[in-house]
Each structure stands twice: as C-alpha cells, then as structure tokens.
Amino acid sequence: MVVMQCLLLRVALLNRAFPDSAKELTTPFAGQQSGSGRPYDFWQWRSARPYWQFLAYFTLALCVLQVLVGQYELYVTAIGYLALAIEATLPVPQIMSNHRKRSCKGFRLSVLVNWLLGDVMKMSFFFLSQSTIPWSFKLCGLFQFGCDMYLGVQYLQFGE
C-alpha cells in the first residue's frame, strides 16, 4: 500500500501545472501569490524534491521513534489514536473548500459514492462484528460517515 501511495504521489507530481521559471522549480514555495492558507504553504511545494525529502525525513523520524519508544504502550496507543483522528478528518478539507467556494466543482460524484460505500462497509463491520471493536473506532467511523453524508448534502445543494 505504501508503494502504491508513493506511485500515486509521483503521478500527481508529474501531472501538475509546470512552474513559470527555473527559479520556481528550485524554490519550494516560489510562485505562491496568495498562499494556500496552510502554514508555510505545507504540501504545496513547486518541485518534486521537497515532497520526497519530507517523506524520507518523516519516515526516518518515525523509525527512530519506534526504535526508541516503540515498546511503550502509551506511544503505541497515541500513534493509534492519531491515525484514527487523521483518517476520520480526511473529508474536512473538502467540506471547507466546498463551503468556501459554494461549489463542488472538481469533486467527483464517484469519489463521494465510493467514500459512502466504504463508510457503510466499515460501519457494518464495526457494529455487526462478533469481535469486540473499541469505541474509538466506532466514534471516528461515525464522525467520518457524518462528514461524508454532509459532503453529499453539499453536492446536492451546490451541484458540480
């Protein structure tokens, strides 16, 4: 899965709008007139190199943390909750973008349908499974399902 995500990142980087000059290509945030609203325009770099550098440093930092404190339950639990929170909030930037633009232009209905189908399958497993599923999973799943349903409302309200 990690390899596939890296391949998808590579495809996305290859198919971006090309910078206007060579200087923009070597300067991570050059050419950003209004900014993205993100601190330091994070993840909006103009060339591919900063993406790969960030991923390498991030992976290295996580490996070092795992070696140093990976045996402590608190660390493992914190990483698990962080991962749950990140996954549950994935639709929030899209909701905010749709709300700000008063449009769902660029957001495909097929993505929404697949997100909702995935949510239904996930919630079915969480609530119908014979095994014990922690409430943190159920709550994050419900939150994400609610966000995806609201995206559906936005799609109906604003259209494409």
Phi and psi in degrees as GROMACS dihedral restraints (atoms count N, CA, C in turn):
[ dihedral_restraints ]
;  ai    aj    ak    al  type     phi  dphi    fc
    3     4     5     6     1   -63.4    20    10
    4     5     6     7     1   -42.0    20    10
    6     7     8     9     1   -61.5    20    10
    7     8     9    10     1   -42.7    20    10
    9    10    11    12     1   -64.0    20    10
   10    11    12    13     1   -40.7    20    10
   12    13    14    15     1   -63.4    20    10
   13    14    15    16     1   -39.9    20    10
   15    16    17    18     1   -65.7    20    10
   16    17    18    19     1   -39.5    20    10
   18    19    20    21     1   -64.1    20    10
   19    20    21    22     1   -40.9    20    10
   21    22    23    24     1   -64.9    20    10
   22    23    24    25     1   -39.5    20    10
   24    25    26    27     1   -62.1    20    10
   25    26    27    28     1   -42.7    20    10
   27    28    29    30     1   -60.7    20    10
   28    29    30    31     1   -45.1    20    10
   30    31    32    33     1   -61.5    20    10
   31    32    33    34     1   -43.6    20    10
   33    34    35    36     1   -62.7    20    10
   34    35    36    37     1   -40.7    20    10
   36    37    38    39     1   -68.7    20    10
   37    38    39    40     1   -35.6    20    10
   39    40    41    42     1   -71.6    20    10
   40    41    42    43     1   -24.2    20    10
   42    43    44    45     1  -107.0    20    10
   43    44    45    46     1    21.6    20    10
   45    46    47    48     1   -84.3    20    10
   46    47    48    49     1   166.2    20    10
   48    49    50    51     1   -64.7    20    10
   49    50    51    52     1   135.7    20    10
   51    52    53    54     1   -78.0    20    10
   52    53    54    55     1   141.2    20    10
   54    55    56    57     1   -61.6    20    10
   55    56    57    58     1   157.3    20    10
   57    58    59    60     1   -74.4    20    10
   58    59    60    61     1   -29.0    20    10
   60    61    62    63     1  -141.6    20    10
   61    62    63    64     1   167.7    20    10
   63    64    65    66     1   -66.8    20    10
   64    65    66    67     1   -32.2    20    10
   66    67    68    69     1   -62.2    20    10
   67    68    69    70     1   -40.7    20    10
   69    70    71    72     1   -64.6    20    10
   70    71    72    73     1   -30.4    20    10
   72    73    74    75     1   -67.9    20    10
   73    74    75    76     1   -31.9    20    10
   75    76    77    78     1   -98.3    20    10
   76    77    78    79     1   -11.2    20    10
   78    79    80    81     1  -103.7    20    10
   79    80    81    82     1   116.2    20    10
   81    82    83    84     1   -53.5    20    10
   82    83    84    85     1   -42.3    20    10
   84    85    86    87     1  -110.0    20    10
   85    86    87    88     1    14.0    20    10
   87    88    89    90     1   -66.8    20    10
   88    89    90    91     1   146.8    20    10
   90    91    92    93     1    85.6    20    10
   91    92    93    94     1     2.2    20    10
   93    94    95    96     1   -90.5    20    10
   94    95    96    97     1    97.5    20    10
   96    97    98    99     1   -68.8    20    10
   97    98    99   100     1   -61.3    20    10
   99   100   101   102     1   -95.6    20    10
  100   101   102   103     1   -11.7    20    10
  102   103   104   105     1    80.3    20    10
  103   104   105   106     1   166.0    20    10
  105   106   107   108     1   -96.8    20    10
  106   107   108   109     1    -5.6    20    10
  108   109   110   111     1    87.2    20    10
  109   110   111   112     1    -2.5    20    10
  111   112   113   114     1   -93.5    20    10
  112   113   114   115     1   146.3    20    10
  114   115   116   117     1   -57.6    20    10
  115   116   117   118     1   128.8    20    10
  117   118   119   120     1    57.3    20    10
  118   119   120   121     1    22.9    20    10
  120   121   122   123     1    49.7    20    10
  121   122   123   124     1    42.3    20    10
  123   124   125   126     1   -53.5    20    10
  124   125   126   127     1   134.4    20    10
  126   127   128   129     1    69.8    20    10
  127   128   129   130     1    19.7    20    10
  129   130   131   132     1  -119.5    20    10
  130   131   132   133     1    30.6    20    10
  132   133   134   135     1   -67.8    20    10
  133   134   135   136     1   150.6    20    10
  135   136   137   138     1   -82.9    20    10
  136   137   138   139     1   -29.7    20    10
  138   139   140   141     1  -113.2    20    10
  139   140   141   142     1   167.4    20    10
  141   142   143   144     1   -76.5    20    10
  142   143   144   145     1   -28.4    20    10
  144   145   146   147     1   -55.8    20    10
  145   146   147   148     1   -46.7    20    10
  147   148   149   150     1   -61.1    20    10
  148   149   150   151     1   -30.7    20    10
  150   151   152   153     1   -61.8    20    10
  151   152   153   154     1   -50.3    20    10
  153   154   155   156     1   -68.2    20    10
  154   155   156   157     1   -36.2    20    10
  156   157   158   159     1   -63.0    20    10
  157   158   159   160     1   -46.0    20    10
  159   160   161   162     1   -59.2    20    10
  160   161   162   163     1   -47.1    20    10
  162   163   164   165     1   -61.3    20    10
  163   164   165   166     1   -39.3    20    10
  165   166   167   168     1   -65.3    20    10
  166   167   168   169     1   -47.5    20    10
  168   169   170   171     1   -64.9    20    10
  169   170   171   172     1   -40.5    20    10
  171   172   173   174     1   -63.3    20    10
  172   173   174   175     1   -44.9    20    10
  174   175   176   177     1   -63.3    20    10
  175   176   177   178     1   -43.5    20    10
  177   178   179   180     1   -61.1    20    10
  178   179   180   181     1   -44.5    20    10
  180   181   182   183     1   -62.3    20    10
  181   182   183   184     1   -42.6    20    10
  183   184   185   186     1   -66.0    20    10
  184   185   186   187     1   -37.5    20    10
  186   187   188   189     1   -64.4    20    10
  187   188   189   190     1   -44.3    20    10
  189   190   191   192     1   -62.2    20    10
  190   191   192   193     1   -45.1    20    10
  192   193   194   195     1   -59.9    20    10
  193   194   195   196     1   -41.7    20    10
  195   196   197   198     1   -62.7    20    10
  196   197   198   199     1   -41.7    20    10
  198   199   200   201     1   -67.3    20    10
  199   200   201   202     1   -41.8    20    10
  201   202   203   204     1   -76.3    20    10
  202   203   204   205     1   -44.2    20    10
  204   205   206   207     1  -127.9    20    10
  205   206   207   208     1    12.3    20    10
  207   208   209   210     1   -64.3    20    10
  208   209   210   211     1   -19.2    20    10
  210   211   212   213     1   -84.6    20    10
  211   212   213   214     1    -9.0    20    10
  213   214   215   216     1   -88.4    20    10
  214   215   216   217     1   129.7    20    10
  216   217   218   219     1   -61.3    20    10
  217   218   219   220     1   -36.1    20    10
  219   220   221   222     1   -60.5    20    10
  220   221   222   223     1   -43.1    20    10
  222   223   224   225     1   -63.2    20    10
  223   224   225   226     1   -47.7    20    10
  225   226   227   228     1   -62.4    20    10
  226   227   228   229     1   -42.5    20    10
  228   229   230   231     1   -64.6    20    10
  229   230   231   232     1   -42.6    20    10
  231   232   233   234     1   -63.3    20    10
  232   233   234   235     1   -43.1    20    10
  234   235   236   237     1   -62.6    20    10
  235   236   237   238     1   -40.6    20    10
  237   238   239   240     1   -63.2    20    10
  238   239   240   241     1   -46.4    20    10
  240   241   242   243     1   -65.3    20    10
  241   242   243   244     1   -37.6    20    10
  243   244   245   246     1   -62.5    20    10
  244   245   246   247     1   -43.6    20    10
  246   247   248   249     1   -63.3    20    10
  247   248   249   250     1   -42.8    20    10
  249   250   251   252     1   -60.8    20    10
  250   251   252   253     1   -44.8    20    10
  252   253   254   255     1   -63.9    20    10
  253   254   255   256     1   -41.5    20    10
  255   256   257   258     1   -63.5    20    10
  256   257   258   259     1   -46.5    20    10
  258   259   260   261     1   -64.2    20    10
  259   260   261   262     1   -39.9    20    10
  261   262   263   264     1   -66.8    20    10
  262   263   264   265     1   -28.8    20    10
  264   265   266   267     1   -97.0    20    10
  265   266   267   268     1     7.7    20    10
  267   268   269   270     1   -56.4    20    10
  268   269   270   271     1   -38.1    20    10
  270   271   272   273     1   -75.0    20    10
  271   272   273   274     1   -13.8    20    10
  273   274   275   276     1   -60.5    20    10
  274   275   276   277     1   -45.6    20    10
  276   277   278   279     1   -59.9    20    10
  277   278   279   280     1   -36.2    20    10
  279   280   281   282     1   -67.9    20    10
  280   281   282   283     1   -40.0    20    10
  282   283   284   285     1   -60.6    20    10
  283   284   285   286     1   -46.3    20    10
  285   286   287   288     1   -64.7    20    10
  286   287   288   289     1   -40.7    20    10
  288   289   290   291     1   -64.0    20    10
  289   290   291   292     1   -45.7    20    10
  291   292   293   294     1   -61.1    20    10
  292   293   294   295     1   -42.9    20    10
  294   295   296   297     1   -65.1    20    10
  295   296   297   298     1   -43.1    20    10
  297   298   299   300     1   -65.5    20    10
  298   299   300   301     1   -41.1    20    10
  300   301   302   303     1   -85.6    20    10
  301   302   303   304     1   -13.7    20    10
  303   304   305   306     1    54.9    20    10
  304   305   306   307     1    39.7    20    10
  306   307   308   309     1  -161.1    20    10
  307   308   309   310     1   153.6    20    10
  309   310   311   312     1  -110.0    20    10
  310   311   312   313     1    21.3    20    10
  312   313   314   315     1   -57.7    20    10
  313   314   315   316     1   129.8    20    10
  315   316   317   318     1    92.0    20    10
  316   317   318   319     1   -11.3    20    10
  318   319   320   321     1   -99.4    20    10
  319   320   321   322     1   115.3    20    10
  321   322   323   324     1   -80.3    20    10
  322   323   324   325     1   139.8    20    10
  324   325   326   327     1   -61.2    20    10
  325   326   327   328     1   -34.5    20    10
  327   328   329   330     1   -62.5    20    10
  328   329   330   331     1   -35.2    20    10
  330   331   332   333     1   -65.2    20    10
  331   332   333   334     1   -46.5    20    10
  333   334   335   336     1   -60.5    20    10
  334   335   336   337     1   -46.2    20    10
  336   337   338   339     1   -61.4    20    10
  337   338   339   340     1   -43.3    20    10
  339   340   341   342     1   -67.0    20    10
  340   341   342   343     1   -38.0    20    10
  342   343   344   345     1   -61.6    20    10
  343   344   345   346     1   -44.9    20    10
  345   346   347   348     1   -65.7    20    10
  346   347   348   349     1   -41.2    20    10
  348   349   350   351     1   -62.6    20    10
  349   350   351   352     1   -42.2    20    10
  351   352   353   354     1   -61.9    20    10
  352   353   354   355     1   -41.0    20    10
  354   355   356   357     1   -63.1    20    10
  355   356   357   358     1   -42.6    20    10
  357   358   359   360     1   -62.2    20    10
  358   359   360   361     1   -43.7    20    10
  360   361   362   363     1   -64.7    20    10
  361   362   363   364     1   -44.2    20    10
  363   364   365   366     1   -63.0    20    10
  364   365   366   367     1   -45.5    20    10
  366   367   368   369     1   -66.6    20    10
  367   368   369   370     1   -36.9    20    10
  369   370   371   372     1   -59.6    20    10
  370   371   372   373     1   -45.7    20    10
  372   373   374   375     1   -63.6    20    10
  373   374   375   376     1   -46.5    20    10
  375   376   377   378     1   -60.2    20    10
  376   377   378   379     1   -41.5    20    10
  378   379   380   381     1   -99.7    20    10
  379   380   381   382     1   -16.0    20    10
  381   382   383   384     1  -108.8    20    10
  382   383   384   385     1    -5.0    20    10
  384   385   386   387     1   -68.8    20    10
  385   386   387   388     1   146.1    20    10
  387   388   389   390     1   -76.6    20    10
  388   389   390   391     1   -24.8    20    10
  390   391   392   393     1   -79.5    20    10
  391   392   393   394     1   161.9    20    10
  393   394   395   396     1   -83.1    20    10
  394   395   396   397     1   118.2    20    10
  396   397   398   399     1  -104.8    20    10
  397   398   399   400     1   126.0    20    10
  399   400   401   402     1   -58.6    20    10
  400   401   402   403     1   148.5    20    10
  402   403   404   405     1   -64.6    20    10
  403   404   405   406     1   -25.9    20    10
  405   406   407   408     1   -61.3    20    10
  406   407   408   409     1   -38.9    20    10
  408   409   410   411     1   -65.3    20    10
  409   410   411   412     1   -43.9    20    10
  411   412   413   414     1   -64.8    20    10
  412   413   414   415     1   -43.4    20    10
  414   415   416   417     1   -65.9    20    10
  415   416   417   418     1   -44.0    20    10
  417   418   419   420     1   -64.7    20    10
  418   419   420   421     1   -38.4    20    10
  420   421   422   423     1   -63.6    20    10
  421   422   423   424     1   -42.4    20    10
  423   424   425   426     1   -64.0    20    10
  424   425   426   427     1   -41.6    20    10
  426   427   428   429     1   -61.2    20    10
  427   428   429   430     1   -46.8    20    10
  429   430   431   432     1   -65.0    20    10
  430   431   432   433     1   -39.5    20    10
  432   433   434   435     1   -62.3    20    10
  433   434   435   436     1   -42.3    20    10
  435   436   437   438     1   -61.2    20    10
  436   437   438   439     1   -42.6    20    10
  438   439   440   441     1   -62.1    20    10
  439   440   441   442     1   -44.1    20    10
  441   442   443   444     1   -66.8    20    10
  442   443   444   445     1   -36.4    20    10
  444   445   446   447     1   -64.7    20    10
  445   446   447   448     1   -40.4    20    10
  447   448   449   450     1   -64.8    20    10
  448   449   450   451     1   -35.9    20    10
  450   451   452   453     1   -60.3    20    10
  451   452   453   454     1   -38.1    20    10
  453   454   455   456     1   -62.7    20    10
  454   455   456   457     1   -41.5    20    10
  456   457   458   459     1   -62.1    20    10
  457   458   459   460     1   -44.2    20    10
  459   460   461   462     1   -61.5    20    10
  460   461   462   463     1   -40.4    20    10
  462   463   464   465     1   -63.2    20    10
  463   464   465   466     1   -42.1    20    10
  465   466   467   468     1   -68.1    20    10
  466   467   468   469     1   -38.1    20    10
  468   469   470   471     1   -72.1    20    10
  469   470   471   472     1   -49.0    20    10
  471   472   473   474     1   -93.3    20    10
  472   473   474   475     1   -24.6    20    10
  474   475   476   477     1    70.9    20    10
  475   476   477   478     1  -175.8    20    10
